Amino acid sequence: MCSLVILILWFFLFRDDPFKSEVTWTAVISGYMKFGKVEMAEKLYGEMPLVKLVAMNCMIAGYVENGLSKEALKFFKRIVACGFMPNPSTLSSVLIGCSNLSSLSLGKQVHQFIYKSPLYLETTVRTSLLRMYCKCGVLDEAWSLFNEMPRKDLVTWNSMISGYAHYCKSDKALFLFNRMTS
């Protein structure tokens, strides 16, 4: 409750500020999303004089966090159609949205989009893909991605181990855990 009051006060300060920056616009939008005030965030986003990728990412992540994954994916399609190139943060949120919807077909479409971009080389992007396949229960595809990755960070390892553990593949999860720690 106290945080919501602070957000409201901050909005009034923001509204009266003649020198709003992209950072302040995005921070207020993020605050609205964190408190489930999606319509207010959408309204403010629509009023932004110049929209950049950070604000777009904020909207996509906010939709996903508020259980509106379909809206996040629609928003993503719109920004890509307008020529904006997503970054790893964008794709991570979009893939979480696909996982939340248990939409393997949408996840595969995003995979194809990523595969054709330079972002495919990013460890965080590949890990997000791997996690999406794990959450959708397609462990063979996740395992293929895991094996193709030239660099694996701790999140990558944990994602694959968790995927196996979640689907009662304890032998494979333990094998990977031992491989990771050796």
Residue frames as qw, qx, qy, qz and C-alpha x, y, z in Angstrom:
[[0.000, 0.887, 0.462, 0.000, 0.00, 0.00, 0.00],
 [0.312, -0.797, 0.103, 0.508, 2.78, 2.41, 0.94],
 [0.416, -0.155, 0.594, 0.671, 4.60, 1.69, -2.33],
 [0.233, 0.623, 0.659, 0.350, 1.43, 2.41, -4.31],
 [0.128, -0.940, -0.222, 0.225, 1.12, 5.80, -2.57],
 [0.388, -0.565, 0.378, 0.622, 4.74, 6.53, -3.49],
 [0.379, 0.216, 0.700, 0.565, 4.00, 5.55, -7.11],
 [0.095, 0.837, 0.525, 0.124, 1.01, 7.90, -7.21],
 [0.250, -0.882, 0.022, 0.399, 3.05, 10.75, -5.73],
 [0.448, -0.301, 0.550, 0.637, 5.82, 10.06, -8.19],
 [0.342, 0.523, 0.666, 0.406, 3.32, 10.18, -11.06],
 [0.007, -0.953, -0.295, 0.073, 2.17, 13.65, -9.98],
 [0.356, -0.712, 0.315, 0.517, 5.78, 14.82, -9.84],
 [0.461, 0.032, 0.696, 0.550, 6.38, 13.23, -13.24],
 [0.265, 0.739, 0.596, 0.169, 3.27, 14.81, -14.74],
 [0.060, -0.981, -0.103, 0.151, 4.37, 18.29, -13.71],
 [0.553, -0.461, 0.401, 0.567, 8.00, 17.85, -14.80],
 [0.501, 0.787, -0.053, -0.356, 8.60, 19.84, -18.01],
 [0.237, 0.672, -0.686, -0.152, 11.85, 17.93, -18.76],
 [0.906, -0.098, 0.358, -0.202, 10.75, 14.29, -18.85],
 [0.084, 0.550, -0.782, -0.281, 13.40, 11.87, -20.07],
 [0.717, 0.093, -0.620, -0.305, 13.03, 8.40, -21.54],
 [0.322, 0.084, -0.837, 0.434, 14.28, 7.05, -18.21],
 [0.265, 0.058, 0.516, -0.813, 11.53, 8.75, -16.21],
 [0.690, 0.126, -0.248, -0.669, 8.81, 7.75, -18.68],
 [0.663, 0.125, -0.734, -0.071, 9.96, 4.13, -18.58],
 [0.139, 0.084, -0.783, 0.600, 10.32, 4.13, -14.77],
 [0.477, 0.067, 0.320, -0.816, 6.73, 5.29, -14.29],
 [0.756, 0.164, -0.424, -0.472, 5.47, 2.75, -16.85],
 [0.493, 0.160, -0.828, 0.214, 7.42, 0.04, -15.03],
 [0.129, -0.048, 0.648, -0.749, 5.94, 1.12, -11.71],
 [0.669, 0.099, 0.018, -0.737, 2.42, 0.91, -13.09],
 [0.736, 0.181, -0.615, -0.218, 3.10, -2.56, -14.47],
 [0.279, 0.169, -0.833, 0.448, 4.58, -3.73, -11.16],
 [0.277, 0.098, 0.587, -0.754, 1.35, -2.70, -9.43],
 [0.276, 0.366, 0.884, 0.089, -0.88, -4.29, -12.06],
 [0.253, 0.739, 0.218, -0.585, -2.03, -0.93, -13.43],
 [0.544, 0.110, 0.643, 0.527, -1.68, -2.15, -17.02],
 [0.275, 0.804, 0.476, 0.229, -4.16, 0.29, -18.55],
 [0.185, -0.955, 0.046, 0.226, -2.38, 3.23, -16.95],
 [0.522, -0.414, 0.538, 0.517, 0.95, 1.95, -18.26],
 [0.483, 0.413, 0.642, 0.430, -0.52, 1.55, -21.75],
 [0.101, 0.950, 0.295, 0.026, -1.94, 5.07, -21.63],
 [0.315, -0.842, 0.262, 0.351, 1.37, 6.56, -20.54],
 [0.578, -0.108, 0.634, 0.502, 3.26, 4.52, -23.15],
 [0.395, 0.659, 0.565, 0.300, 0.91, 5.89, -25.81],
 [0.032, -0.992, -0.107, 0.058, 1.76, 9.43, -24.71],
 [0.631, -0.451, 0.296, 0.558, 5.54, 9.00, -24.98],
 [0.337, 0.836, -0.142, -0.409, 6.92, 11.45, -27.54],
 [0.475, 0.580, -0.653, -0.111, 9.74, 9.13, -28.59],
 [0.915, -0.269, 0.223, -0.201, 9.60, 5.44, -27.82],
 [0.252, 0.610, -0.751, -0.020, 12.77, 3.38, -27.59],
 [0.673, 0.045, -0.733, -0.085, 13.42, -0.30, -27.04],
 [0.134, 0.079, -0.758, 0.633, 13.81, 0.00, -23.26],
 [0.476, 0.064, 0.284, -0.830, 10.22, 1.21, -22.91],
 [0.746, 0.146, -0.448, -0.471, 9.03, -1.51, -25.29],
 [0.483, 0.118, -0.835, 0.235, 10.82, -4.14, -23.24],
 [0.147, -0.036, 0.597, -0.788, 9.19, -2.71, -20.13],
 [0.667, 0.095, -0.026, -0.739, 5.76, -3.13, -21.72],
 [0.727, 0.156, -0.637, -0.204, 6.42, -6.71, -22.88],
 [0.325, 0.090, -0.816, 0.470, 7.85, -7.78, -19.51],
 [0.310, -0.017, 0.418, -0.854, 4.97, -6.01, -17.73],
 [0.749, 0.063, -0.274, -0.600, 2.36, -7.84, -19.78],
 [0.659, 0.111, -0.741, 0.061, 4.04, -11.18, -19.04],
 [0.149, 0.088, -0.714, 0.679, 4.37, -10.41, -15.30],
 [0.445, 0.066, 0.305, -0.839, 0.68, -9.51, -15.18],
 [0.502, 0.174, 0.841, -0.102, -0.41, -12.78, -16.79],
 [0.544, 0.724, 0.146, -0.399, -1.11, -11.13, -20.15],
 [0.513, -0.290, 0.649, 0.481, 1.27, -13.17, -22.29],
 [0.493, 0.572, 0.597, 0.273, -0.99, -12.96, -25.35],
 [0.086, 0.989, 0.098, -0.075, -0.82, -9.17, -25.15],
 [0.418, -0.681, 0.454, 0.395, 2.97, -9.37, -24.79],
 [0.558, 0.051, 0.700, 0.444, 3.25, -11.45, -27.95],
 [0.345, 0.813, 0.444, 0.154, 0.91, -9.14, -29.89],
 [0.138, -0.957, 0.119, 0.223, 2.98, -6.18, -28.75],
 [0.532, -0.412, 0.592, 0.444, 6.17, -7.96, -29.82],
 [0.540, 0.410, 0.638, 0.367, 4.75, -8.67, -33.29],
 [0.171, 0.953, 0.251, 0.008, 3.77, -5.01, -33.64],
 [0.252, -0.865, 0.299, 0.314, 7.20, -3.64, -32.74],
 [0.555, -0.164, 0.673, 0.461, 8.99, -6.09, -35.04],
 [0.445, 0.644, 0.569, 0.251, 6.59, -5.17, -37.87],
 [0.032, 0.995, 0.062, -0.076, 7.52, -1.50, -37.25],
 [0.626, 0.645, -0.289, 0.328, 11.18, -2.34, -37.80],
 [0.368, -0.762, 0.455, -0.277, 12.49, -2.41, -34.23],
 [0.665, 0.264, -0.688, 0.126, 15.18, -5.01, -33.60],
 [0.763, -0.617, -0.069, -0.181, 14.67, -6.77, -30.27],
 [0.124, 0.643, -0.691, 0.305, 17.51, -7.37, -27.83],
 [0.376, 0.028, -0.909, 0.176, 18.14, -10.34, -25.50],
 [0.167, 0.126, 0.615, -0.760, 15.86, -8.85, -22.85],
 [0.592, 0.205, -0.142, -0.767, 12.99, -8.56, -25.34],
 [0.635, 0.165, -0.702, -0.277, 13.38, -12.14, -26.48],
 [0.165, 0.034, -0.877, 0.451, 13.66, -13.49, -22.96],
 [0.373, 0.181, 0.442, -0.795, 10.33, -11.91, -22.00],
 [0.651, 0.257, -0.335, -0.631, 8.68, -13.07, -25.22],
 [0.515, 0.148, -0.843, -0.039, 9.87, -16.65, -24.68],
 [0.063, 0.068, 0.780, -0.619, 8.61, -16.60, -21.09],
 [0.545, 0.234, 0.102, -0.799, 5.27, -15.49, -22.54],
 [0.641, 0.223, -0.628, -0.380, 5.31, -18.47, -24.94],
 [0.289, 0.065, -0.905, 0.306, 6.09, -20.78, -22.02],
 [0.269, 0.115, 0.552, -0.781, 3.30, -19.30, -19.90],
 [0.673, 0.276, -0.076, -0.682, 0.85, -19.96, -22.72],
 [0.665, -0.100, 0.737, 0.071, 2.34, -23.44, -23.25],
 [0.650, 0.715, 0.071, -0.247, 2.51, -22.39, -26.88],
 [0.683, -0.239, 0.521, 0.453, 5.21, -24.46, -28.47],
 [0.551, 0.594, 0.444, 0.382, 4.15, -23.30, -31.94],
 [0.029, 0.992, 0.008, 0.125, 4.67, -19.62, -31.03],
 [0.574, -0.682, 0.385, 0.237, 7.92, -20.52, -29.31],
 [0.722, 0.099, 0.518, 0.448, 9.12, -22.22, -32.49],
 [0.363, 0.844, 0.257, 0.301, 8.20, -19.12, -34.52],
 [0.248, -0.947, 0.205, 0.018, 10.26, -16.99, -32.14],
 [0.740, -0.332, 0.478, 0.338, 13.07, -19.55, -32.42],
 [0.646, 0.470, 0.415, 0.435, 13.06, -19.14, -36.22],
 [0.081, 0.976, 0.056, 0.194, 13.11, -15.36, -35.83],
 [0.500, -0.783, 0.346, 0.133, 16.08, -15.61, -33.45],
 [0.819, -0.028, 0.453, 0.351, 17.91, -18.12, -35.64],
 [0.538, 0.658, 0.290, 0.441, 17.95, -15.59, -38.49],
 [0.071, -0.967, 0.066, -0.234, 19.39, -12.83, -36.32],
 [0.415, 0.520, -0.579, 0.471, 22.83, -12.17, -34.82],
 [0.508, -0.513, 0.382, -0.577, 21.21, -12.56, -31.40],
 [0.964, -0.023, -0.221, -0.144, 21.29, -16.33, -31.91],
 [0.630, 0.359, -0.513, 0.459, 24.92, -16.24, -30.83],
 [0.241, -0.565, 0.376, -0.694, 24.04, -14.74, -27.42],
 [0.241, 0.005, -0.926, 0.289, 24.19, -17.18, -24.51],
 [0.268, 0.189, 0.547, -0.770, 21.26, -15.50, -22.76],
 [0.611, 0.265, -0.215, -0.714, 19.07, -15.79, -25.85],
 [0.556, 0.155, -0.799, -0.166, 19.90, -19.45, -26.39],
 [0.078, -0.042, -0.850, 0.519, 19.31, -20.14, -22.70],
 [0.456, 0.210, 0.271, -0.821, 15.90, -18.48, -22.94],
 [0.661, 0.231, -0.504, -0.505, 15.09, -20.73, -25.91],
 [0.377, 0.115, -0.902, 0.173, 16.30, -23.78, -23.99],
 [0.153, 0.102, 0.681, -0.709, 14.10, -22.85, -21.00],
 [0.599, 0.217, -0.048, -0.770, 11.08, -22.39, -23.24],
 [0.644, 0.177, -0.691, -0.276, 11.55, -25.85, -24.74],
 [0.209, 0.039, -0.879, 0.427, 12.02, -27.35, -21.27],
 [0.321, 0.151, 0.475, -0.805, 8.87, -25.67, -19.93],
 [0.692, 0.262, -0.194, -0.644, 6.92, -26.91, -22.95],
 [0.845, -0.154, 0.492, -0.145, 8.22, -30.44, -22.31],
 [0.812, 0.572, -0.109, 0.045, 10.30, -30.72, -25.49],
 [0.612, -0.684, 0.346, 0.196, 13.46, -31.92, -23.80],
 [0.799, 0.160, 0.379, 0.438, 15.08, -33.34, -26.95],
 [0.354, 0.809, 0.141, 0.448, 15.07, -29.90, -28.59],
 [0.366, -0.909, 0.171, -0.101, 16.33, -28.31, -25.37],
 [0.806, -0.362, 0.368, 0.290, 19.12, -30.89, -25.18],
 [0.683, 0.467, 0.284, 0.485, 20.10, -30.20, -28.81],
 [0.065, 0.934, -0.005, 0.351, 20.30, -26.46, -28.09],
 [0.627, -0.737, 0.248, 0.044, 22.31, -27.17, -24.94],
 [0.836, -0.097, 0.370, 0.395, 24.82, -29.27, -26.84],
 [0.535, 0.653, 0.240, 0.480, 25.15, -26.71, -29.66],
 [0.180, -0.980, -0.005, -0.083, 25.97, -23.87, -27.27],
 [0.640, 0.457, -0.373, 0.492, 29.65, -22.94, -27.43],
 [0.086, 0.274, -0.547, 0.786, 29.41, -21.13, -24.06],
 [0.548, -0.549, -0.601, -0.193, 27.20, -22.21, -21.19],
 [0.079, -0.491, 0.431, -0.753, 26.75, -20.13, -18.07],
 [0.082, 0.011, 0.869, -0.488, 25.35, -21.28, -14.73],
 [0.560, 0.282, 0.249, -0.738, 21.82, -20.33, -15.78],
 [0.616, 0.343, -0.561, -0.433, 22.14, -22.51, -18.89],
 [0.284, 0.146, -0.931, 0.175, 23.23, -25.52, -16.86],
 [0.222, 0.134, 0.703, -0.663, 20.55, -24.99, -14.22],
 [0.601, 0.292, -0.061, -0.742, 17.86, -24.57, -16.87],
 [0.613, 0.240, -0.699, -0.280, 18.68, -27.89, -18.50],
 [0.172, 0.050, -0.901, 0.394, 19.03, -29.69, -15.16],
 [0.360, 0.179, 0.477, -0.781, 15.71, -28.24, -13.97],
 [0.639, 0.258, -0.337, -0.642, 14.02, -29.27, -17.20],
 [0.520, 0.126, -0.844, -0.035, 15.10, -32.85, -16.72],
 [0.031, -0.042, -0.797, 0.602, 14.20, -32.83, -13.03],
 [0.472, 0.163, 0.181, -0.847, 10.75, -31.37, -13.70],
 [0.783, 0.223, -0.322, -0.484, 9.94, -34.18, -16.12],
 [0.862, -0.341, 0.340, -0.155, 11.25, -36.91, -13.76],
 [0.820, 0.467, -0.247, 0.221, 14.45, -37.55, -15.73],
 [0.541, -0.813, 0.213, 0.014, 16.51, -37.64, -12.54],
 [0.854, -0.101, 0.291, 0.419, 19.27, -39.77, -14.06],
 [0.509, 0.591, 0.199, 0.593, 19.91, -37.17, -16.76],
 [0.206, -0.932, -0.002, -0.298, 19.59, -34.30, -14.26],
 [0.729, -0.619, 0.239, 0.166, 22.18, -35.91, -11.95],
 [0.791, 0.191, 0.269, 0.515, 24.47, -36.68, -14.89],
 [0.287, 0.777, 0.117, 0.548, 24.40, -33.02, -15.95],
 [0.446, -0.880, 0.080, -0.142, 24.84, -31.78, -12.41],
 [0.821, -0.376, 0.270, 0.335, 27.93, -33.97, -11.98],
 [0.647, 0.417, 0.262, 0.583, 29.26, -32.82, -15.36],
 [0.016, 0.910, 0.083, 0.406, 28.68, -29.19, -14.40],
 [0.545, -0.816, 0.182, -0.066, 30.48, -29.49, -11.07],
 [0.881, -0.170, 0.234, 0.374, 33.46, -31.43, -12.40]]
